[in-house]
Amino acid sequence: MRTGTAVADPIASLDERLGRSLAAGFRGPEQRADFHRWFTACAELSDTEVEPTPLDELAGWRIEPDTGNLVHASGRFFSVEGIEVDWPGAAVPRWGQPIINQPETGILGLLVSDIGGVPHFLMQAKMEPGNIGGIQLSPTVQATRSNYTGAHQGRPVPYVEYFRDTSRHTVLADVRHSEQGAWFHRKRNRNMIVEVREPVEARDGYRWLTLGQIHELLALPDMVNMDSRAVLSCLPLTDPGPGLGRTPETGTFEAALLGSCTTEADARTPTAAVLSWITEARSTTDLRTRRVPLRELADWRMKDGRISHESGQFFDVMGVRVRARGREVDQWAQPLIAASHVGLVAFLARRIDGVLHVLVRAKAEPGHVDTIELAPTVQCAPPNYDALPSRARPPFLDHVLGAARRDVRFDTVLSEEGGRFYHTRNRYMVIETDESDGPLEHPGFRWMTMRQLTRLLRHSYYLNVEARTLVTCMRSLLTTAPKGTS
């Protein structure tokens, strides 16, 4: 499928055009079924085998004799090393753990083109070895620097040229963001959204979809991958109302959410004060990390070809051998991180003076470039806290676990990035609260509007990857929110 020669509406604003894309979901059950037939066919063609393999038997990888670190024979891609963390005064003031060290900056890129006056996004049905179900809906380009510069000696990455040379196109977003600060050492990717005004062929395994269609698919478990969610959060979507083609009924959740996207002046905490709060937290959080040899980590053991914590909690480092058709390389082996439990990631939301706010946390994670990034209200795997001091239990976790079904606005189990994580999932939730739940105030948290978060996403390292997923999930509620929700 080509985009044709459609040119973006020269009169409509970007927000209005994106609003049209939000409003353009699947046109009835047949169009939805057509997508799923295509997606199923892509899965059948991927012809993938992923076989768990002991770490000491991974072809192309070695365990360094002096350090125990897992490294690739080429010296490229990534390594698995150890870190020790010191955080005086914290509930857990010291620990060690394995961590992925991937110093390269990859590209996560989405192509956008107007088709019939509606922006469409070129999505890929992509296999990753850690994916549940084999393939998931991925960005146009999802590639490490080693991949797109040919270090794997495989086929070129499709469409990467649109992101390496943007001179003939319109850049809608281009910003570096972190990945999981608990499992990556200062990992970042270049998140890009590029609008093209020339015909672009959708190759096999790719499909043009509207924002509304992607947002509908977000409600399906393990369908839209982490990188797609993260890049979509970078859309400069601040006033989609004129393009939605409807006016939400006053007093509804949808009206409060739309107001949150368009309003900054009515935010509970002014953005300048939020920035000062983040800077203060970064300046005063005394969290120190030190890279150490993997074999020196206390409490972690190599057993049965895996590296695991002696408690059986947290995560394992495992290996896989992969055979895949349709990737740049047909077969390879690699380590992956496998979480021990399904995590819980949630925003508590509240209407403040009629405008929806979400409660964000200034969260320290050892792998972040600047220690502190804004995180969801709750971001944890609850079983991991069973053996920890009670004061380590995250604030507001009980509010999320005890939420009434009627207050849940979004609730889907979504996979994390299958290129580094094996069957690792989080339950993503948006839960509305009101004054009957109390003030929900805490010094490490602030109430913010969607517009404030959108503006911060223009800059690097303000929102962590879990918060960026929830921003995309929140926007999907403009597409799917029940029109009478009060």
N, C-alpha and C positions, 0 to 999 in steps of 0.2 A: 504494500500500500504506500502511495506517495502522499505527501501533503498537498500536492497540486501547486498552484502558483498564488495561493491566497496570501494577501498582505494584511498585516495587523491593521485594524480600524484606526485611521489617522485621527479621528475625532475623539473616540472613547479613551478614557484614562486606563492605565494599566489595572487599577483596582476594579474598574467596571468590567473590563474584559475578563479578569480573573473571576469576578462574580458570576459572569456568564458560564465560565467553566465549572464553577462550583454548582451551579443550578442544573448543569447538563449531566444528569446521571444516566444510567441504563434506561433506554426507552422500552420498558416492558420486559416481560419474561423471556421473549425470544432473543433479544439482544444480549441479555444477561447469560442465557444459555449458550449463545454463540461464543461469548468470551470464554466460558468454562470449557467448551469443546476445544477451542484453540489452546487453552492452558493445559488441558489433559493431553492433547496431541504433542505439545512441547515436552511434557514430562516423559511420554513414551519414547520420543526421539532422543532424549538425553542419554538413555541407556547407561546408567551410572551404577557402579559398584563401589561401596565404601566398606572397607574391612578393618576393624580395630586390630592394631598391630603393636607389639611391645616397642617401647621407645628405643631400646637398644638394637632393634632390627629394622629401623626406618632407613630405606635406601636414600642416599644423598645427604643424610644427616649423621652427625657424630656427637658422642658425649665426650667433651674435652676431659682428658685424664686429670689435669691439674685442678679444674674448677667444678667439673660435673655439669657445666652449662651445655644446653642443647643448641648446636649451631649447624647451619647449612654449609655443605662443602664448598659452595661458591663464595661464602662470606657475605652473601646478599640476603634479601627477604627479611628474616627476623630471627631472633634467638630467644630462648627461654633461660632466664637468669634468676638470681635471687636478689631480694632487697630486705634490708632491716629498717624498721620504722620506729622512731622515737617521738612520742607526743606527750610531754609532761603534762600532768593534770587531767588527761583524758581518762575515760572509763577503762580503756585498755591502753596503757601508756607505752607499751613496747610489744612489737611482734615482728616476725619474719615470714616471708612468703615467696613463692615463685612469681615471676612477672614476665610479660612479653616485652622484649625490647625491639622496637621496629622504628628506627630513627628516620626512615623515609617519610615524605609527605605524598600520599596517594591522591588520586582524583576521584571524586564522587560527582558525576555530572549528569544533569538532565537537559535534554533538548526540548524546546517548546516551539510549536508552530500553530498559527491560526488555521483552522480548517472550518470553512463555512462560517467564519466570524467568531469562532469559539476556540480559545487556546487549548491545544492538546499536548500531552507529554509523552515522549517516546520511552516506553517501559520495556524492560527485558525480562523474559522468563529464564532466570539464571540458576544453574546448579552450583551449590557450594557443599563441600564435604560434610559440614556439620549441620546442614539443614534438615529439619523434619519434613518429610515429603519430597526431598530431593531438590525441587526447584521452588523458587519464590519470586515475587515480583520485585525487580531490582531497578536501579537507575539505568539510564542509557549507558553510562560508563561507570564501572566500579573496579578500579585498578590501582595496584601499588605502583610506585615508581619503577621497581624492578620489572613488573609486568609490562608497562607501556614503553619502557626503553629496551625491552627484548632480552633481559637477563635470563628469562626462562627458555630462550632459544625456541620459542613456539610461534604460533601465528600472531599477526598484529591484532591489537585490541580494536574492535570496530568502533567507529565514530570518535575516537580519541582526538582526531585532528581538529574537531570543532572546539575543543576545550584547550588545546595547546596553542592554537592561533585563533583568537576571537576577533580579529581586526575587521572582518566583514559581517559581523553579527552583533546582536545587542546583548550585553551582559546584564541579566536581572539580579544575579547574586554571585558573589565571589568572595569567600571568606574561609579562613582556616578555623577548624573546630577540633576539639579533643574527641577521643573515644573513651571507653570505660576506664576511669581513673583507678579502679580497684585492680585491674588486670593488665593494663598497658602502662609502660614507662614513657610518659610524655609523648604518646602517640597523637598525631593529628593528621587530618585529611583536608584537602582543599575542596570545599563544597561549592559547586558551581551550577547555575541555571542560565542557559544561553538560548536566546530566541533567534530562530533562523527565518529568513525570508526567501528561501530558495527551496526547490523540491528536494525532499530527502526520502529516500527509499527505506521502508521498514523491512529490514532483512528477516530471514527466518528466525523465529524466536523473539521478535520484537513486535510491539503493537502500540499504536497511538491511542491514548486514553485521556478523557477529560478529568479534571479535578474531582468532579462529582462521582465519576465512576471509580476512581482510585479510593475515594473516601468511603464509598459503599463497601469496597473490598477490604478496607481496614477493619471492618466488623468481623471478618472471618479469621479464625485462628491461623497463625503461621502462613499468611498469604503475602502481605506486603512486608518486605524485609527491612532490617534496621537502617540500612543506608538510604533507602527510599524515604523512609520516615524522617530521617535527619535532614536530608537535602530539601524536602518539601517544606520543612519548618522555616527555611531561609527565604521563602517567597516573601517579598515586601508587600504583604497583604494587610492593608490598614483600613480599608473602607470598601468591602465587597458589596455593600447594600445595593447600590444602583444597578448592579448587574444581576442580582438574584431574581429580579422579576416579581418580588413579593415584599410586603411590609409585615414583619412579624407583629402579632397582636401585643399591644402594650401589656406589660406585667408578666409576660411569659419568659421562660428560661431562654428561648431563642432570642428574644428582644434584648435581654440582659447580656447575652453572649455577643450579639452584634454590636451593642453599645461598648462592650469591652474591647472589641477590635478597633473601634473608631475613636475611643476616648482616652486621652492622657491627662487632660486638665482636671478631670474628676477622680483621679486615682487617689486611693487612701494615702499612699506615700509618694511624694513627688520624685521624679526620676533622679534629680540631682541628689536627693537624700539617699536614694537607693544606691547610687554609685559611690557615695561617701561611705555608706554602710559596708559595701563590698570591699572597698579599699581598706577600711579599718580592719575588717576581718582578715584580709590577706596580710596586713602589716603586723597583726598581733597573734596570729595562729602560729604557734611554735612547733610545727610538725616538720621533722627532719627525716630524710630518707638517704640510705646509703646502699649502693649496689654491692652485692657480695656474691661469692661463688655459690652456685646452687647447692653444692654438696655440704656447705657449712650451715645450712638452715636448720635450726632446732625445730623439732616437732614434725618435720616433713621427711618422708621415707620413700625410696623406690621399692615397690613391691608388685610382683606380677606384671612387670613392664609398664607400670604407672607410677607417678609421683603423687602421693596423697598425704593429707594431714593425719596424724596419728589418731585424732578423734573421730575420723570418718566424716567430718563436716567440711563446709566451705566449698572446695572444688578439687578436682583431679587434673593432672596433666597427663594426657593419653596420646597415643599415636594412631594414625590411620594410613592405610594404603588405598589409593583412589584410582579407579579406571573410569574415564568419562569421555563421551563423545560430544563434540560441539564446543569444547573449551579450547583455549589457546594451546594447551598441552593436553595430550590424551591420557597420560598417567603420571602420577607423582605420589610422594609420601610426605607427611608433615605431622608435627605435634598440634594438638588442640586442647583447649581448656574445656572441661565439662563440669558445670555447676552441680552441686549435690542436691539442690532443691529448686523448685520454681520460685522465682522472686516475686515480690509485690512492689509495684511502683504506682503511686497515686498522688493526684492533686486533690486537696480539699478546696472547694469553691464556695463562694458566698456572694450574694447580691448586696452591695454596699451603695446606698443611694441609687438603687436601680441598675447599677453597673456590675457585671460579674467580675469578681477578683479571684485569683488563685493564690494559695499560700505556698510560697517558695522558701527553700532553705539555703543558707550559705553553708555549703557542705565541703569539708576538707576530704580529699582523697589523695593517697600517696603518689599516684602516677600523673597527676595534673601538673601542667607547666607552671601555674601560679597558685597551686595548692587549693584555692577556694574557687568553686563555680556554683552558680545557682542550680539547685536540684529540686526535684519534686518534694512535696510535703513528706512523703514516706518513700524510701528506696532501700529495700533490704530483703533478705531471705529470712523470714521469721524463725524457722527452726535453728538457724545459726546462733541465736541469742539464748538458747536453752541452757548452755553451759557457761554463759558469760555473766558478769555481775549485773544485778537488776538495773543499776543506773546506766548500763550500756544500752538498754532497750530504747529504740528511737522514740522521740516525742511524737504524739498523735497516732502511733501505730494502733492503739486500741480503738481510736475513733474510726479508723479505716476498717479494721476487722469487725467492728460492731455496727457498721452502717446498715440502715434499713434498705431493703431492695428498692423502695420507692424513691430513694434519694440518689441512686446510682445512675449517672448519665452516660457513662461509657464503661465497658467491662469486656475486655478481650485479652486472651493469652497470645502474646506475640513473641516470635523468635528473636534472639540476638544474632549478631553477624556470624553466618555459618562458615566463613573463611577462617575464623580463629576459634570459634566456640562450637562444641559438639552438643546438639540437642539442648541448648541452654535457652530458657524461656523466662519471661516475666509476665505476670498478670497486670495489665495496665488499666487503671481505673480513674474516673473522674466522679467525685462524690460531692453533691451539693449539701451544704449545711446552712443553718440559720441561727438566730440568736439563742434559741433554746438549747443549743449545744455549747453555750458559753462563749467567751470572747476569743478563744483559740489564739492567744497571744504568747509569744516566746521570743527571747532576745535574738535567737539565731534564725528567725523567720520574719518575712514581710508579706503583706497582701499586695499583689500587683495585677494590673490589667493585661489583657492580651496585647494591646497596642504597645505597652511598655516592653513586654518580652520581645515582640517583633522588632522593635527598634534596637534592642540590645543584640539581637541576632545578626545585625549588620557588622558586628565587631567580634573579634576572636575571643574565645575562652570566657564567655560570660555565662552561657547555659550549657550544662553537661548533656551528654547524649540521651539520657533518660528523660530529661526535661524537654529536649527537642522533640522526642517522640510524642510526648504528651501535648505539646503545642499543636502538632499535626492532628492528633486525636481530637483535641478541642475544636479545631477548625472543621473537622468532619461533622461535628454536631450541627453546624450551619446547614449541612446537606441533609442530615438524617434525623435531626431533633423532631420529636412529635410536635405538631404545630399547635397543640393545646397545652403543652406542659406548663404548669403554673408553679 
